[in-house]
Each structure stands twice: as C-alpha cells, then as structure tokens.
C-alpha cells in the first residue's frame, strides 16, 4: 500500500507541476515496465497489478485535465462502481508495456473507460471501468461534469457491448445478500 501511495503522489505532482494538461476526452497512453514488485513467483505480472495500473492512469487523467478542478476541488470524490478485465497473455517481468486509456462514453451517472495493455505490439489484456463522482452520498451528473471539462466533446453513450458487461452487477449484489 505504501508503494501505491508513493506512486499516486508522484502522479499527482507530475500531473499538476511538470506534465502538460490534456483534454479529459483524449486517449492517454503510458509506457511502463513490469518490475519485480509487480510479479508473482512465475515471473509474470500478478493479476492484481493490472488494476493498480488502471487506477494510476485514470487518476493521471483526473489530475492532468480540468476534471480535477471541476470535481475534487469542489468536494467530490471519485468512485469506481465496477471493473472488469479480460486477460489474453501475461506481461513478462522487466519488459515494457503500454497502457492506453480510452473514454468509451457516459450516461447521467457514470463514465466508461477501456484500458488496453500491450506488450511487443500484442494486446495482453483489456480492462473496462465504470466510474463516477460522489458528493453528499449521491452520484453526480457525469454529463455536466464532462461538458464543464471539455465543451467541444459531443456526449455519447457507451457501446452496447460495454454496457452489457456491467448490466448484472446490481443483481449479483442483491442475490448474494
């Protein structure tokens, strides 16, 4: 956990001080290297670390775009409603990989992202997230937030296949209570 917070502080400081601002709706690609702390005993990146890198790139977009000023500075906090990942091939230790964050669309409550992991030109995993912002125990209107951050962006709903991944989440929670 200490490593996570150090990385998050680095991302915050780099985003707010050193790196140029980006549009909230722009695709962002980061090149990373699988280090020894990311790996399980078989020399491949542990499954839990994929989610870790997905978090970092999402927060980098928050910090580098107008989203930070329109949400966190106004007392809102980010919530991750659901997250899915499809693994195809493991990421190898000490090898570089690219993670690309792409905005898939949004509705009133949530924004949906696709996060692609590539190594040596091959897709190794694809993650999908459903996230939003809360204030006073309520989900905030994501469409308003996005328009305040990027007035040129044309709001579009996510593709049906992305929505279908998340449609049974609440049913699963109710069944298991």
C-alpha positions in Angstrom: 0.0 0.0 0.0 2.9 2.3 0.7 4.2 1.8 -2.8 0.7 2.7 -4.2 0.6 6.0 -2.3 4.1 6.9 -3.4 3.2 6.2 -7.0 0.0 8.3 -6.6 1.9 11.2 -5.1 4.4 11.0 -8.0 1.5 11.0 -10.5 -0.2 14.0 -8.7 2.9 16.1 -8.6 4.0 15.2 -12.1 0.5 16.0 -13.5 0.0 19.2 -11.6 3.5 20.6 -11.9 5.6 19.1 -14.7 3.4 17.4 -17.3 1.3 19.3 -19.8 -2.5 19.4 -19.4 -4.7 17.1 -21.6 -8.3 17.0 -22.6 -10.5 14.8 -20.4 -11.8 13.1 -23.5 -8.4 12.4 -25.2 -6.8 9.0 -25.2 -3.8 8.7 -23.0 -1.0 6.1 -23.4 1.7 5.5 -20.8 4.7 3.2 -21.2 5.5 1.3 -18.0 7.9 -1.5 -17.2 6.9 -4.7 -15.3 9.2 -4.6 -12.2 9.9 -7.3 -9.6 7.4 -5.9 -7.1 4.6 -6.3 -9.7 5.3 -10.0 -10.3 4.1 -13.3 -8.8 6.6 -16.1 -8.4 6.3 -17.2 -12.1 7.9 -14.0 -13.5 4.7 -12.6 -14.8 2.8 -9.5 -13.6 0.3 -10.5 -11.0 -3.4 -10.1 -11.9 -3.9 -7.5 -9.1 -1.3 -5.2 -10.6 -3.3 -4.7 -13.8 -6.0 -3.0 -11.6 -3.2 -0.9 -10.0 -2.0 0.4 -13.3 -5.6 1.0 -14.4 -6.1 3.2 -11.3 -2.9 5.2 -11.9 -3.8 6.1 -15.5 -7.3 7.1 -14.6 -6.1 9.4 -11.8 -3.5 10.8 -14.1 -6.3 11.9 -16.5 -8.1 13.4 -13.5 -5.0 15.4 -12.4 -3.9 16.5 -15.9 -7.3 17.6 -17.1 -9.9 20.1 -16.0 -11.6 17.3 -14.2 -9.6 17.9 -11.0 -10.8 21.5 -10.8 -14.4 20.5 -11.6 -14.7 17.7 -9.1 -12.1 17.1 -6.4 -11.6 20.8 -5.7 -15.4 21.1 -5.4 -15.6 18.4 -2.7 -16.5 15.5 -4.9 -14.6 12.2 -4.8 -14.1 9.6 -7.4 -15.8 6.2 -7.1 -15.2 3.0 -9.0 -18.6 1.4 -9.5 -17.3 -1.7 -11.3 -14.2 -3.0 -13.1 -13.8 -5.9 -15.5 -10.7 -7.3 -17.1 -10.1 -9.8 -19.8 -6.6 -11.5 -19.8 -5.2 -12.8 -23.0 -1.4 -13.1 -22.4 0.8 -12.4 -19.4 3.1 -9.4 -19.2 6.7 -10.5 -18.7 9.0 -9.2 -16.0 11.4 -6.3 -16.8 9.6 -5.8 -20.2 8.0 -2.6 -21.2 4.3 -2.4 -21.8 1.8 0.3 -22.9 -1.4 1.0 -21.2 -3.9 3.1 -23.1 -7.0 4.7 -21.6 -9.9 5.5 -23.9 -13.2 7.1 -23.0 -15.9 4.7 -24.2 -18.9 7.0 -23.3 -21.0 8.2 -20.5 -24.5 8.4 -19.1 -26.0 10.6 -16.4 -24.2 8.8 -13.6 -21.2 7.0 -14.9 -18.3 7.3 -17.3 -17.0 4.1 -19.0 -13.4 3.6 -20.0 -11.5 0.9 -21.9 -7.9 0.3 -20.8 -5.7 -1.7 -23.1 -2.4 -3.4 -22.1 0.0 -4.0 -25.0 3.5 -5.6 -25.0 5.6 -6.1 -28.1 2.7 -4.9 -30.3 0.3 -7.5 -28.9 -2.7 -6.9 -26.8 -2.2 -8.7 -23.5 -5.3 -7.6 -21.6 -8.2 -5.2 -21.8 -9.9 -3.7 -18.8 -13.2 -1.8 -18.6 -14.3 0.5 -15.8 -17.4 2.2 -14.8 -16.7 5.2 -12.5 -18.2 8.4 -11.4 -18.1 11.1 -8.7 -19.9 11.3 -5.4 -20.8 14.3 -3.2 -23.2 14.2 -0.2 -23.8 10.5 -0.7 -25.1 10.9 -4.3 -23.7 10.2 -7.7 -23.1 13.4 -9.6 -24.2 14.1 -13.1 -21.3 13.0 -15.3 -22.6 14.7 -18.4 -22.5 18.1 -16.7 -19.0 17.4 -15.4 -17.7 16.3 -18.8 -19.2 19.3 -20.6 -17.6 21.6 -17.9 -14.3 20.0 -18.6 -14.4 19.8 -22.4 -17.2 21.9 -24.0 -16.2 20.6 -27.5 -16.9 17.0 -26.7 -20.1 15.5 -28.0 -21.6 13.4 -25.3 -22.2 9.8 -26.5 -23.5 6.7 -24.7 -21.1 3.8 -24.4 -21.4 0.9 -26.9 -24.0 -1.8 -26.1 -21.3 -4.4 -25.5 -19.6 -2.2 -22.9 -22.9 -1.6 -21.1 -23.8 -5.3 -21.2 -20.7 -6.1 -19.2 -22.0 -4.1 -16.3 -25.7 -4.7 -16.5 -26.0 -7.6 -14.0 -23.7 -6.1 -11.3 -26.5 -4.9 -9.0 -28.4 -8.2 -9.5 -25.4 -10.1 -8.4 -25.1 -8.0 -5.2 -28.8 -8.5 -4.3 -28.6 -12.3 -4.9 -25.6 -12.7 -2.6 -27.1 -10.8 0.3 
